[in-house]
């Protein structure tokens, strides 16, 4: 009886152990490759999977010499140490690269390449040297996006047969030699000084242009003002002369109406002579010479006397 009990216990333990070994739990965003008797059988997805113990086994994924039972399907980062590269103009520099990739076909990643990590590493290094060798020093420093795109295209095409998708390749750091850095620093300083001189010259030029335009506008405004003032002054003088002429015309008409003969010529001549004698008498000379035409002046005085008498005689009333 005791032997039967021990045999039963052994069988129960074996069954429990076999059942436990037959349960395969896979984490989220991961898969495992199951081989049955040395041949690929299935891909265990995330969750609970059942396999045959001692018949099925897990095929690991080798990454840079390390086996991984679970294959991570998330995007992963592979950072490469600085690599020496030579540019087209024979300048040696150190370049640090980062590759972002994702396993899309776990079966190909395991069975198409012996060591996926080492393969990606070597492919990235050789592709980096080929791409950098086609560019000059200035192009490598100013065209990082171009280099990143070329590297991504090359790596993505080469790793497609391995079930890997290369999403991005970034040049993390580019270190040229010390003498090249010193030359670049001097060049940058000279370029900044040149830009400063050009900017100052442009500012001086712009200032001179603005000053000239301001002086031109001021001169135009001044000329326009002078022109307007002259026109207004001329218009005022003309209007004043017209007013004076109209006043004189009205005065002559009144004189014509007041004179008995109706001709104001003698009266006006006499008036002008009187004004002239007044000015002559204001001088310092002790002797005054009258012009030969004074007789006409005296005749005019008679006409004025007659005009005054006519004005003083009151009009007679009709009987």
Residue, then its C-alpha position, 0 to 999 in steps of 0.5 A: x500500500x505504501x508503494x502505491x501511495x508513493x507512486x500515486x504521489x509521484x504521478x500527481x506531482x509529475x502531472x502538476x509539474x507538467x501542467x505548470x510547464x505547459x502554461x506560457x505567459x507572455x507580457x503585453x507588447x511582446x511575443x515568444x517563438x515556440x519550436x516543437x521538436x526543433x521546428x518553428x511551431x507558433x508565435x505565442x502572443x501576449x496573455x496565456x498560452x499552452x504548450x507541450x512540456x518537453x516537446x515545445x521550447x522557446x527560441x530566443x532572440x539574440x541581440x549583440x550576443x545576449x539571448x532574449x526569450x521575449x521579443x519586444x515589439x515596441x520601438x527601441x533605441x540603439x545608441x552607437x559609440x562615436x565612430x571615426x569617419x572621413x569626409x570627401x575633403x579628407x577630414x577625419x571626425x568622430x560621429x555619434x549616432x542613434x538608431x530608432x527601430x522596431x521589430x515588425x516580424x519576429x520570425x524573420x528577426x530570429x531566423x533570418x539573421x543570427x545576431x540582430x543587434x550586431x547586424x544593425x550595429x555593423x550596418x549602421x557603422x558602414x552606412x554612416x561612413x559611406x554617407x559621410x564620405x560623399x559629403x564635405x566638412x561644411x555639408x556634414x555640419x549644415x546638412x544633418x537632416x539630409x544625412x539622417x534621411x539617407x542613413x534611415x533609407x539605407x538601414x530601412x531597406x537593408x533591415x527589411x528582410x530581417x523583419x525590422x523597421x528603421x523609423x529614425x536615425x539621428x546624428x547625436x554629435x559630430x566632433x571635428x579635429x581641434x585644428x578644424x574647430x579653431x579654424x571654424x571659430x576664426x571663420x565664424x568670428x570673421x563672418x560675424x565682424x563682416x555682418x556687423x560692418x555690413x549692418x552698420x553700413x546699411x544703417x548709415x546708408x538708410x539714415x543718409x537716405x532718410x535724411x536726404x528725403x526729409x530735407x527734400x520734403x522740407x524744401x518742397x514744403x518750404x517752396x510750396x509755402x513760399x509759392x502760396x504766400x507769394x500768390x496770396x500777397x500778389x492777390x492781395x496787392x491786386x485786390x488792393x489796387x482794384x479797390x483803389x482804382x474803383x475808389x479813384x474812379x468813383x472820386x473822379x465821377x463825383x468830381x466830374x459831376x461837381x465841376x461846371x464843365x464836366x471835365x476833371x482834368x484841370x482839377x486833378x492836375x492842380x491837385x498833383x501840383x499842390x502835392x508836389x509843391x508841398x513836398x518841395x517846400x519840405x526841403x532845406x533849399x532857400x530858393x524854389x524854381x517852379x516849372x515852365x508849366x506853372x501857368x497851366x497850374x495857375x489856370x487850374x487854380x482858377x478852375x478850382x475857384x469856380x468849382x468852389x464858388x459853384x458849390x457855395x452858391x445855394x440853389x435858387x428855388x423856383x417861384 
